[in-house]
Amino acid sequence: MTAASDIAAHYTSGDLLARLEARLREDGFDPAHPTAEALAPYDHFHGRGLEATEDMADLLQVAETDRILDVGSGLGGPARYMAERFGCRVDGIDLTAEFCAIATHLTALLGLTDRVSFEQGDALAMPFGDAVFDGAYSMNVSMNIADKRALYREIHRVLKPGGWLSLSEVVQGTGGAPDYPTPWARTAATSFLATPAETRSNLEASGFAIETLRETMETALAYAARSRALVEAGGEPLHRAVSLIHGALAQEAMANSAQALRERRAVPIEIVCRKARQ
Ligand SMILES: C[S@@+](CC[C@H](N)C(=O)[O-])C[C@H]1O[C@@H](n2cnc3c(N)ncnc32)[C@H](O)[C@@H]1O
């Protein structure tokens, strides 16, 4: 059994806020008054960053009165995006205390505290009542969770009947295991990639009906090529969360992750599924 503390340790540096503020200054922004646009290269910590968050939101129907759950909310970019776009309330939960503190801080700076909040906790035992959320999403989190059925059952528990679940997952491809480190794990001991078929059956066994399950490999490779072209032209990569969060480990982790995509060892997929109405 993997200790949750090993996973939180992978994401914790202790000085992340100071390094984020330094990056924002280098980018020409005042870290005391950041905008969502200034933060976007850093606070959407998943493949394709903000673009993937936008694509996920495009598939969803969310009302202003909805209460939404972000499972593994990281620095809170996706939660703030959802609240801004739909006017809904978002509760984030994440294992990594440092991420939750920074997410809360950034949310206050952006004036969203009345609608977006973060709590440190384990997605496998969430501090929420039954059937309280209209929808839930999770972006690039389940790779750290061995017991996927326990995760999906726990999300199912807190969703209202008819509630939706949107997942951006990295799943096991046909090319063998990725090399480590990757952005989500230092070694294979904290990485748990299910195949697409296992993901489907885990969700169905947990009570979800799958509405869409699609691979987003082509989009991911095109995004990587666009970002590479920017760097070759002397600019910044599109997505800078991994280099910010992982510091010295980042280059190797990003190279392994890019190789894993190219060789179909890791495959990005998007899923929308739903809890039955009764
Ligand atoms: C790659 S980051 C993604 C963060 C965020 N979803 C985003 O897209 O910006 C993975 C996150 O999952 C969180 N995580 C991993 N296992 C978890 C668990 N059992 N419960 C809650 N959060 C978890 C980590 O702390 C980390 O913040």
The ligand as an SDF file (V2000), in Angstrom:
LIG
                    3D

 27 29  0  0  0  0  0  0  0  0999 V2000
   -0.8530   16.3290  -11.6420 C   0  0  0  0  0  0  0  0  0  0  0  0
   -1.5860   17.0960  -10.2620 S   0  0  0  0  0  0  0  0  0  0  0  0
   -3.1050   17.7410  -10.9370 C   0  0  0  0  0  0  0  0  0  0  0  0
   -3.6580   18.9070  -10.1300 C   0  0  0  0  0  0  0  0  0  0  0  0
   -4.9340   19.5130  -10.6570 C   0  0  0  0  0  0  0  0  0  0  0  0
   -5.9520   18.5080  -10.8860 N   0  0  0  0  0  0  0  0  0  0  0  0
   -4.7140   20.2700  -11.9310 C   0  0  0  0  0  0  0  0  0  0  0  0
   -5.0480   19.7060  -12.9790 O   0  0  0  0  0  0  0  0  0  0  0  0
   -4.2260   21.4030  -11.9010 O   0  0  0  0  0  0  0  0  0  0  0  0
   -2.1460   15.6860   -9.3030 C   0  0  0  0  0  0  0  0  0  0  0  0
   -2.7880   16.1160   -8.0050 C   0  0  0  0  0  0  0  0  0  0  0  0
   -3.4710   15.0120   -7.4300 O   0  0  0  0  0  0  0  0  0  0  0  0
   -3.3620   15.1150   -6.0240 C   0  0  0  0  0  0  0  0  0  0  0  0
   -3.6370   13.7920   -5.4570 N   0  0  0  0  0  0  0  0  0  0  0  0
   -2.9960   12.6240   -5.6900 C   0  0  0  0  0  0  0  0  0  0  0  0
   -3.5620   11.6300   -4.9810 N   0  0  0  0  0  0  0  0  0  0  0  0
   -4.5940   12.1740   -4.2980 C   0  0  0  0  0  0  0  0  0  0  0  0
   -5.5550   11.6580   -3.3790 C   0  0  0  0  0  0  0  0  0  0  0  0
   -5.5860   10.3720   -3.0030 N   0  0  0  0  0  0  0  0  0  0  0  0
   -6.4660   12.5130   -2.8780 N   0  0  0  0  0  0  0  0  0  0  0  0
   -6.4610   13.8200   -3.2120 C   0  0  0  0  0  0  0  0  0  0  0  0
   -5.5660   14.3680   -4.0610 N   0  0  0  0  0  0  0  0  0  0  0  0
   -4.6500   13.5570   -4.6030 C   0  0  0  0  0  0  0  0  0  0  0  0
   -1.9250   15.5990   -5.8270 C   0  0  0  0  0  0  0  0  0  0  0  0
   -1.7180   16.1400   -4.5560 O   0  0  0  0  0  0  0  0  0  0  0  0
   -1.8030   16.6260   -6.9600 C   0  0  0  0  0  0  0  0  0  0  0  0
   -2.2210   17.8890   -6.5470 O   0  0  0  0  0  0  0  0  0  0  0  0
  1  2  1  0
  2  3  1  0
  2 10  1  0
  3  4  1  0
  4  5  1  0
  5  6  1  0
  5  7  1  0
  7  8  2  0
  7  9  1  0
 10 11  1  0
 11 12  1  0
 11 26  1  0
 12 13  1  0
 13 14  1  0
 13 24  1  0
 14 15  1  0
 14 23  1  0
 15 16  2  0
 16 17  1  0
 17 18  1  0
 17 23  2  0
 18 19  1  0
 18 20  2  0
 20 21  1  0
 21 22  2  0
 22 23  1  0
 24 25  1  0
 24 26  1  0
 26 27  1  0
M  CHG  2   2   1   9  -1
M  END
$$$$
